[in-house]
Amino acid sequence: MDRSVRERLRAARRRRDVQALKDAYELIKSASQGESVLDSSDNFSTDLYVLCAEQAFELGHLEMSADCLQMYFKGRFPVNQFLGRAYLCQGQLHTPLSTDNLEEFEKFVLCFMKAIDFAAHDQRYHFLIYNASVLYWQLVRPYLQPGFRYCLIPSLSRIVNALNRTEERDSEWRAELMINLLECFLDASKLKEAKEFSSTAAIFIKENVPDKYPQLFSLMVYHKLMDVSQVEREIQNSIHLAVVYKMQMLKLQWDTGELPSDAAADLSSVYALLKRYDAPPAAVRGLKIPLILELARFSLKVNCVELAYDCVLDLKRAGITEQGKLIEIECLECEYEAKKIGTKIMTYTKGVVEHVGFVALPSSHGNSSY
């Protein structure tokens, strides 16, 4: 029995064979219904319920997946990794497709938290916490928009804490989730929590993923989560952080309507700092280029078009091959050209035509009938 089901599930996975999946499901269904007369412990492994549920979900047969999980949870099952996997599969069946159905989102979160709580108690299953965190982040996309991130705070906090407690080795992933959790606190205007959490996150990221620290630092500067003395210490020996600091302060001034009249001079000083920033060749693409792009975008926004063009020229000389960035550079150049000639373009509206006056058409050379 086991062997027949596993062969069909293997075919369904390797070839995306829906018929093989259906055959496996029918065998599982019949075995489940015949449990009263069969010795299921000898003939049928309960992990097959979960394997079939996972494969059915993968191939889009959601009702079949839900039925397999229902059969699994109704029976007696060993406490092993398949319990955690069953919770994760169940959670995926409640994937939030939009922010309109909060009840469905809560069911989704509940299942994922059950999987994480189960896995946290046994080192053998810690891999499920990592898997859950990746799946969770893929599926909560509808809530990653202003005004909805606050919904993620309870569940994302538990995920980050679970990864920290199990000392997950993928430090970059942990840092990514930490930064996003900070953004959730900020979106909810929980500034006290944001300040406390950012201090903890800063220690971890500095020690384990220093390349990501400027991203965290920029949030801390913009939202004033750091003391002035701390900021001064941070930027004293780092051109990169000095550039980030100056850019975030200018953005904050722009967003609050307090941009100084000499903002062009401030932007020029940022550009001068970037010219002095001798990042290692291997780090240029990941560190320096994003800063130049950011300076170019903001310079265009505040109409410092010549400085923006200098940035565009630097970017075009940087040997960038990534298609997305090349498109962005081309868009920046087009925006520069539009702003450069914008004042020279006269739009002939109806009002302009009326101001110029009526222009009579030349009379016909033919004889008039009048």
KEFI-365932 format. One record per residue: residue in one letter; x, y, z of N, C-alpha, C, O in turn. Coordinates in steps of 0.05 Angstrom, whole numbers, plus 5000, padded with zeros to 4 digits. Atoms other than C-alpha are relative to their C-alpha. Layout:
N
AXYZXYZXYZXYZ...
This chain:
370
M501749765000500050005000501750255000501550434983D498249774999505350505021501650044974501750264964R498349985024509650344962498550104976499550274961S501649915022504050444912499450295001499550444981V500649714996502151114941502550174995502350384982R497549855002509351354945500850024970501750234962E499350005028510651164872498350204985499450354968R501849815014504651564849500650295008500550474992L499349734991506452164892502650094988503050334982R497449935012513552134865499650084971500850284962A500549935028510852144794498650274998499150434980A501449745000506252724811501950235005501650444993R498149794994512053124839502050044977502550274969R497949975021517152974784498950104974500150264960R501149945026512553034724497550185001496350234981R502549844995506953464754497749854988496049964974D502050195011502552864737497550015018497549895039V502449974985495553044761498649735004497449675025Q501450264998492752344746501449835021500049695036A498550154979498252024789499250105027498949945046L500849884974496352504845497249905007496749825030K502850094995488952314838500049705008498549625026D499850284994490751574839501049965029499949805044A498950024973494851664902497950085021497649965042Y502149914982489252054935497849795004496949755026E502150204998484151514919500949775017499349665033L498950224983488650984950500050085030499349925047I499949904973489551415012497250025012496749945035K502849974991482051555016498949735007497549705028S501150264995480250825011501349875025499949735040A498750104977485450635063498950135026498549995046S501149864977482751165110497249905008496649875031Q502750104995475650925103499949725009498049635022G499950284992477750205114501649955025502349725031E498350034976481650335178498749815021500249695037S501350174979476449955220500549714995500349555014V499650285005478049305185502949944992503749704990L497250055008485349405165501950095022501350275038D497949924981491549435208501650234987503650174974S498849785014493450125184502950055009504550154993S497349964991499850135226502049844983504349914980D498250175016502649575183499850074971501850034956N500549975029499749775116500150294990500250344966F500349735009499350535116501450195019500850195043S498549804984503951095140498550265000497750364978T501549754999500551725164501450234986500150434979D498649785014506052155132499050034971499350244959L501049995027502751985065497750214998497450334977Y502149795000496852435084501350274994500350424978V498749735002501553025090501450024973501350244961L498749995025505652855029498050044977498650204959C502049965021499352804987498850285002498350404981A501149734996496653445017501950214988501050404975E498149815010503053815000500150004969500150214957Q499950025029503153554929497450104987497550234966A502649905011495753704918500050305001499050434982F499849714999496954414941501850114978501150314965E498149925020502854474895498850004972499450184956L501350035027498654254835497350144999495950124979G502449845001492854704854497449865007495249975002H502450144992487954184880499650045030500349885047L500149914973486254544944498149835017498649785041E501950164985480154134964501249735007500849635029M498750254995484153494958502150035022502349865040S498049954979489653795000498750035027499749915047A501549964975484754015054498949735011499049685035D501150254992481553325055502249815011501749685031C497850164989488252975064500850095028501449925045L499249904974489953425122497949945021498549885044Q502150074982483153305153500249715009499949645033M499750284993484252555150502449965018502449795037Y497550024983491252645180499450085029500049935048F500449904973488953055240497849845015497849845039K502050164987482952605253501149745011500049635030G498950254992487351995261502150035022502550245033R497850004981492951805307502650014984503149854966F497649965015499652045283502450035018502150145040P497649964984506752025309500850305001500350444981V499149724998509752685333502750024987504849964999N497549975016514952805279499850244982497950404985Q499949765018516653315225497450034984496850264977F502449985017510253155187497850155014496050255001L501949834986506153485242500550294993498650444987G499349725007509854135230499350064971498350284964R500549965028509254045155497050024994496150164977A502949995003501753915162499050285007497250384993Y500849734992500954575199500750204978499050384972L499149815021504854945144498249974976497450174964C501750055023500754625089497250125005496050244988Q502649904993494354795126500050314999498150434990G499849715001496755515133499950114972498750314967Q500049915028498055575059497349994987496750144969L502850015010490855375046498450255007496450314995H501349754992488956015081501750254992501650465004T498349785010493956445042498450264996496450254982P501449745004491757185046500450114972502750184965L499849905028490257394974499750314999500550434980S500349714998488458104996499850075029499949905046T500249914972487758525058497050025008496450115030D502849984994480158475055498949805020496949845034N501050224983479457815093501849955023503649785022L498250024976482657905161499649735014501549625025E500550264987479357265187501749784987502949615001E498450205014482856845134503050045006504549855010F497249944993489457195149500749895028502849795032E499550104973488757015223500249705001501749595016K499750295002487656285205502749924989504049734999F497450055012493856305162502250035021503949865024V498049954979497956605219499949795022502049705030L500350204979495156115270501449744993502949625009C498750255009497455515229503050025000504449845008F497149975001504355795218501250025028503449925033M498949984972505255965292500049725013501849665029K500150274989503155245310502449844990503749705005A497750145011508554985263502650095014504349925020I497549894988513855445293500249915029502349835039D500050084972511855285365500749705003502249625020F499350295000512154535350503049964995504349815009A497250045008518954585316502050115020504250005022A498149874981522055025370500949815023503049865035H499450174977521954465422501849764994502649625012D498350225007526253975384502050094978501250174957Q498049905019532854145350499949864973500649984953R500250155025531453615297498150154980498450124956Y502049875017525754045271500450304997498650444987H499549715003528954735274499950094971499350324966F500149935029529354715198497250094992496950254973L502749925006521854785198499450295006497850424993I500349724993522355465231501050174977499750374969Y498949855023526755715174498149984976497550184964N501850045022522155405122497450165004496450294985A502449844994516155725156500450294996498750434985S499549725003519456405157500150084970499150304963V499849945029520956375082497250004987496550184972L502750025011513856145064498350235010496950354994Y501649784988510756655111500650264985498750404977W499249755013514657225078499050014971498450234961Q501050015027512656995009497150064998496150174979L502950005001505356965027498650255012496250295008V501249764988504257615066500350254983499950474993R499649775017505658065007497750205000498350445000P502149805000498758385008500150195023499150425022Y499849834976500358665077502550175001502950325020L497549845001506958975057499550264986500950334967Q500649745011503859645041499350185024498350095045P500649824978502960265084497249975010495349954994G502650024988497260215132499249715007497249675021F500750284995497259455135502349845013501949625024R497750154988504259265160499649945029500749755040Y500450044971501959335232498849725005499249615027C501350264996497958685222502149785003501649575014L497950215000504558305215501750015026503249825031I498349974977507658545280500049765019502249665025P500050234981505357975327501449754988503049635001S499050255012506957405279502950034991504549854996L497249975009513357695249501950025024504249935023S498449994976515957845319500649725010502949675018R499550284990515057115339501949854981503549694991I498250135018518556885276502850095004504749925005V497349894995524457345287501249895026503549815027N499050104974524957125360500749704998502649615009A499550295003524456385340502649954985504249784993L497450035015530156465289502350075018504549955016N497949914982534256825342500649785021502949725027R499750204979533056295395501449754990503049625003T498850245012534955725348502750064987504049884976E497449925011541056125325500349914970502249794962E500050065029539256045251502550114988503350344992R497449925011545656065211499850204977501850334970D500349815022542856475154499650285011497350385013S500249744987544457145185498950214982497550404992E501149805018542757535123497050004999495750214998W502950034999535657265124498950115026496850255025R500949894975534957425197500150315000498350445010A499749715002537458135184497850124983496650334990E502249915018532458215127497450025015495950215012L502550014986526658015171500050215023498050335029M499849804979529158465228499450284989497950445001I500549745012529259075182497150044992495950254996N502849985007522358915157498250025025496150165024L501549974975519758835228500250285010498250395020L499749724992522559515244498150184984496950364994E501749855017518759795185497049975008495450155005C502850054991512359475212499550175025497350295027F500449834976513359825280499750294991498050435003L500249725009514460485243497450054986496250274990D502549965013508360385200497750025020495750165015A502149994979504260285263500550235020499050265039S499349774983507460915294500749915029500350065048K499150104973510160485352502950075003504749905001L497349905000516260915360501749905024504149865021K498550114977518160665429501049724994503349664999E499250275007518159945406502050004978503949844978A498149985023521760145342502850075010504749965001K497449924990527260485381501449785015503849735012E498950224985528259895428500949784982503149674984F499350225017528159385373502350074981504049904976S497949925019532659785326502849985014504749915000S497550024985538059795380501049715000503449664996T499350295000537859035386500849914972502849774969A499450085028537658945310502750114991504249974977A497549875008543559425301502449835010504349804995I497850164989548059005346500449754983502649684976F499850255015546458365309501050054972502749904962I499349965028546958655239502950104997504350024978K497349915002553459025252502049775003504049764989E498150224995556758385277499849784979501949664973N500450235018553857895227499550064971500449914954V500549935028551558255164500550304997498650454991P499449725000555158925163499150154974498550394975D500849875025553359055090497050095001496350274986K502849924998546059105111499550235021497350345023Y500349804979547359595167499150284989497450415002P500949745010546660225124497050024995495850234998Q502950005004539560015107498550055026496650205027L501149964973537859975181500650285010498850415021F499149744991541760605196498350224987497550425000S501649795014537761005144497250025012496250255015L502649994986531160815178500350135027498650295035M499649894973533960995246500450304999499550455016V499549715003536361675221497450154993496750345006Y502449875010529961855183497950035022496550235024H502150014980525461665241501050095028499650055048K498849894976530061965294500049795023499149855046L499950214980531161305331502749995014503249835032M497350004988538361485349500650285012499650485003D499149754988541362015394502050134981503450004966V498249855017545362565359502949915004504449884985S497250084994551762355395500649724987502849684978Q499650275012550761635370500450024970502149894958V499749965029549761875299502750114993504050014974E497449885005556062295302502249795002504149794986R498050214998560061695325499949814976502049724966E500350195023557261265269501250114975502549964960I499149895025558861745213502850105000503950174979Q497449884998565561975238502149864983503849984970N497950155014569561415206498849844976500149654967S501250145023564861195150498750194981496750324986I501249835021563661575086497349904992495450064987H502550125007558161095069497750095018495650185009L502049924981554261235132499650315001497450405005A500349715001555661985126498250084976496650264979V501849955024552461975056497249935007495350085001V502750094993546561585082498750205019496450275016Y501149804981545662075140499150254986496950354991K500749755014545862695096497649974982495950144981M502250055018541062385046497449985016495350095008Q502450044984536062175099499050265013496650315015M500849744989536162865132498850184979496950324985L501249845022534863195065497349904993495450064988K502650125006529162715051498050085022495750155015L501849934978526162855119499250304998496950365002Q500649725004526663605107498150054977496350224979W501849985024523363525039497249915008495250045001D502650114993517763095067498550175020496050165021T501349834980516363585124499850294990499050475006G500149735010516764205079502050195011501650435011E498049834988523064455111502749994985504850044997L497650015016528064365055501350274998499950464990P498749735000533164935061500450114972500449954952S499749885027534065425004502749924987503049934963D497350085011541365194997500249704998502449595001A500050295002539364464988501949904978503149694980A498250075022543264454923502949975010504349795001A497350024989549664584962500349755017502449625017D499950244984547964025010500249754983501749574989L499850235018546863544953502749984986503849764982S497350005012553363754921502149895020504049765011S498150114980556963594986499749705003501649565008V500450295000553762904985501549884976502849674979Y498650105024556362814914503050005003504449814995A497149994995563263034935500949775019503149665015L499450234982563162514991500149744984501849574988L500150255016561261974941502449984983503449764978K497650005017567062174897502549905017504349785006R497850094983571662044957499649725010501549605022Y500650264989568361384973501349784982500349714961D498650205015573360864949499249725011500749595026A500950264992569360234959501649794985502449834962P498650225014572859574943498549934974496049944974P501350065026571459364870497649805004495649844991A502150204997567358764894497550125014495350015011A502249884985563059224937498650234986496550334995V501049775013561859784888497149964992495450134997R502750055010555659474857498049995023495750095020G501950034978552459304924499850245018497850285031L500049784980554359934963499950284987498250444994K499849735011556360534921497850074979496750284980I501949945021551760474861497250065011496050255001P502749924989545260464903500050285011498050425009L499849724989547661114936499950204977498550414980I500149825022548861444869497250014987496250234980L502750015010542061214844498150175017496550325008E501749864981538761494906500450304998498550464998L499449725002542362164899498950114973497850334973A501149915026540362204825497050045002495950244992R502949994998533062064841499150255016497350405008F500849784983532662574897500750274987499350464990S499249755013536463104857498050084979497450324976L502049945020531363054801497450105014496150285004K502549924986525663104852500150295009498150435008V499849724990528363764879501150194978502050414984N499249845023530264014809503050085000503750294989C497149965003537863974818500949834976502249634980V499850185023538063704747502949964991503649744982E497250045009545463814731501549805018503049645008L498850194982547663444793498949714994500449524994A501250265007542762884774501449894975501949654974Y498750095025546062854705502849905006503749704994D497350094992552962794736499849725012501549555006C500450274989550362194775499449804978500549584979V500650185022547461894712502549924984502949694977L497550055015554161964676501849805016502949625004D498450184983557661624735498949714998500449524997L501350265002552661054732500549864973500949624972K499550115027553560964657502949914996503449734980R497250085002561060914667500749775019502949675019A499450194979560360404723500049714991500649535007G500050275011559759794678497849835011498149585015I502350154990552959594704498849824979498549904956T501150195019550058974671497249915008495749794992E502650094990543858854713497850154985497750404986Q502049885017537858974668498250205014497650415003G501849824985533459284721501250275005499950485002K498649754994538659804740500550164974500350404974L499549865026540159964666497450144992497550364982I502549875007532760104655499550245018498650455008E500449784981532560544717501850244992500950474993I498249795008538660934693498950144975499050394972E501249885024535361034625497650185006497350394994C502349844991529061284659500950265013499750485008L498949764987533161774701501050204979500650444981E498949835021536562034638497750134984497950374977C502349885013529862134604498650225016497850435006E501149804982527162504664501750255001500750475002Y498149775001533362944664499550164975499350414976E500449865025532263114591497450155000497250384991A502649874999524963274603500150255018499050465011K499849774982526563734662501850224988501350464992K498149805011532364064624498650184979499150424979I501349855021527964274566497250095007495850234992G502749944992521664354606499350294999497150364990T500649725000522165104612500050124972499050354968K499849895027523365184538497649914983497350004960I502350105015516964824517497650185005496950245027M502549844998510865244502497749824993497649704971T502350165005504364874509497850184989496950375002Y501949835014499365164460497149925009495849774995T502750054990493065144501498150204986499050374971K502049825012486665484480500550295008500250474992G499549734991488566084522502350134986502250374980V497749895014495266164487499150094972499850304962V500949935027491866144419498450255000498750424982E501749764999486766664440501750255005501150474995H498249774994492467104466501550094975501850334971V498549935025496267074400498150134980498950314966G501949895018489967224362499349824977500749634972F500950165023486266944302501850054976502350284969V498449985024490566804241498249934977497349704975A501750055023486666874176501349824980503749854975L499050175021487466354123500250164974498550344970P499849865026489766604054497649954983496549734983S502450035017484066724005500649834976502949804968S499750185023482866253947500850164975499950394972H499349875025485966423879497849984980497850124959G502250035019479666203846498050235001498150395020N502049795000473966663827497949965021496949735025S502050034979469166803883497349994986496850124966S502750025011461966623871498450245008496150284999Y501549764992460067273905501050244985500050464989
